[in-house]
Each structure stands twice: as structure tokens, then as C-alpha cells.
Amino acid sequence: HVQFKAYVPGYTGKVNLIKKVVGLPGDSVQIVSDECFVNQQKIGGVLAETKSGEKLYPIESATVPAGHVFLAGESIRSFDSRYKSMGFVPMSQLGKLYAVF
């Protein structure tokens, strides 16, 4: 099983991120209650909101748009595509991709 991680340089203007690429263009994403699914496969739990009070995406069903990816962190507290302020990330914002075996 190969997993890809994406380096996202300066995403928030000052912070570099490394996240798992879990959704590619055309993939189906759902966040229901406290579970996150990509193409009907559970990728992990989610928190209802962050410590700062930011609500996470309540996605009934969405498709990753062309030219974008859906990123996930290593923890349910990670800043990733589950947050409205990140959402689907344009591939043009990605730096290097790394294959992890």
C-alpha cells in the first residue's frame, strides 16, 4: 500500500504543512457526525469543532474538484481539508509529493 504525502509550502502565509493526500480529483468525500470518508472508506474520526471554535466541514457528499486534492493530517486535531478555511487544496499550491511505503 503506497501513501502519498504532500508538502504545502507557506499555506497559511507562514506555516509549511505536510499532509496525507487522501482524495484526488473526482473522489467522493463525506463527513458525517464524527467520521470522515473518501469513496465510502473511513479515513478517520473528526472533531465537531477546534479549540478556537472553528467548525469543521459538515460534508454530506462532495466531489473533489478538478485540479484539487483533499488532505488529511495524522491526528483528528490536525489542520487539514476537514476545515472550512482549508477545504479542497489546489494542486498548484502543492510542493513536492512523497511516496511512503
C-alpha positions in Angstrom: 0.0 0.0 0.0 1.5 3.3 -1.1 0.5 6.5 0.6 1.4 10.0 -0.8 2.2 13.0 1.4 2.2 16.5 0.1 4.4 19.4 1.1 2.3 22.6 1.2 4.8 25.5 1.4 3.5 28.6 3.3 -0.1 27.5 3.1 -1.2 29.9 5.9 1.3 32.5 4.9 4.0 31.4 7.3 3.5 27.7 8.1 4.6 24.8 5.9 2.5 21.7 6.1 3.0 18.1 5.3 -0.3 16.2 4.9 -1.5 12.8 3.5 -3.2 13.0 0.1 -6.4 11.1 0.7 -8.7 12.5 -2.0 -7.9 13.1 -5.7 -10.0 14.9 -8.3 -13.3 13.1 -8.8 -13.2 11.3 -5.4 -16.3 11.4 -3.2 -15.8 12.9 0.3 -18.2 12.8 3.2 -18.0 14.0 6.8 -20.9 12.6 8.8 -21.1 13.0 12.6 -17.6 12.3 13.8 -16.4 10.2 10.8 -14.6 11.2 7.6 -15.0 9.0 4.4 -13.3 9.1 1.0 -15.0 6.9 -1.6 -17.0 5.3 1.2 -13.8 4.2 3.0 -13.4 5.6 6.5 -10.2 7.6 6.8 -10.6 8.6 10.4 -12.5 10.5 13.0 -13.1 14.2 13.2 -13.8 16.7 15.9 -17.0 18.7 15.7 -15.0 21.9 16.2 -11.5 23.1 17.0 -10.2 24.6 20.3 -10.6 28.0 18.6 -14.2 27.2 17.8 -13.8 26.8 14.1 -16.5 24.5 12.7 -15.3 21.6 10.6 -16.9 20.8 7.2 -20.2 19.1 7.6 -20.0 17.5 4.1 -22.9 15.3 3.3 -21.3 14.4 -0.1 -18.9 16.4 -2.2 -16.6 15.6 -5.1 -13.0 16.7 -5.1 -12.9 19.3 -7.9 -10.6 19.0 -10.9 -7.1 20.3 -10.1 -7.6 19.9 -6.3 -6.8 17.4 -3.6 -8.3 16.5 -0.2 -5.6 16.4 2.5 -5.7 14.8 6.0 -3.3 15.1 8.9 -2.0 12.3 11.2 -4.4 13.3 14.1 -8.0 14.3 14.4 -6.7 17.6 15.7 -4.6 18.3 12.5 -5.3 21.4 10.4 -6.3 19.8 7.1 -9.0 19.7 4.4 -11.7 19.0 7.0 -11.5 22.7 8.0 -13.6 25.2 6.0 -10.6 27.5 6.0 -8.5 24.9 4.1 -11.1 22.8 2.2 -10.0 21.3 -1.1 -6.4 22.4 -1.9 -5.4 23.5 -5.4 -2.7 21.2 -6.8 -0.9 24.4 -7.8 -0.3 25.1 -4.1 1.4 21.7 -3.5 5.2 21.5 -3.4 6.8 18.1 -3.6 4.9 14.8 -3.2 6.5 12.0 -1.3 5.6 8.3 -1.6 5.5 6.4 1.7 5.6 2.6 1.6 
